[in-house]
């Protein structure tokens, strides 16, 4: 019985302490095991899909304008910091090199920056909470929930086993996209009219990101010289293709296959008439 218990404990907890970079394994929410990441995602989905809607059913939407502006400004700063620190090492994401080539100070700085990237994925979950508290049900789509739910555990495994420079590509390009994306969210939270014209380009930028991830993964899958386990790049390829399809479907539905309804035409004509009246 004791052998069985110790065996379970090893695979549930101890093995995760032994694996991964020692600098990372000492940090909160990383060292013990991925179960905190998985549990957080499960609780997030229960709250967003069950508890939250029931709690908000007979309540008025909350006015969270300035909280959302500050939230997005914080995420812009965090992601910009990741880009700034990682930028000098970007050429190395196309080289299969152990990150131990860095001196100890640079190594710890880079790993801790990627740790900030991982923690930011927990903060990202607040996007959905704000939608819920403002009763913006349309924004809580299946794509939105799936994307946020996947990124927390995916970022955990990246951080835990990012022993090669090639692993830095996804967090770097993702952080760059998030600087622009959260700038857009912050501006539109402050004044909706500020972000209307460039909303479509945010999705285009995200699609370009996934194309880059696919190309990066394919390159290293066929790179004979790279000793990094192929499973990492198989996961990167699967992730990229999956989100290319999902975000591509969203883009086609919302920006290509859009036919003006009678109501939208009528509203446009009404707005034109109002403008004409004001100008006369």
Protein Blocks (a to p, Z undefined) as FASTA:
>chain_A
ZZmmmmmmmmmmmmmmmgocfklmmpghklmpmmlmmmmmmmmmmmmmmmmmmmmmmpcc
ddfklmmmmmmmmmmmmmmmmmmmmmmmmmmmmcccdfklpcfklmmmmmmmmmmmmmmm
mmmmmmmmmmmmnopaklmcfklmmmmmmmmmmmmmmmmmmmbfklmmmmmmmmmmmmmm
mmmmmmmmmommlmmmmmmmmmmmmmmmmmmmmmmmmmmmmmmklmbdfklmmmmmmmmm
mmmmmmmmmmmmmmmmpccdfklmmmmmmmmmmmmmmmZZ
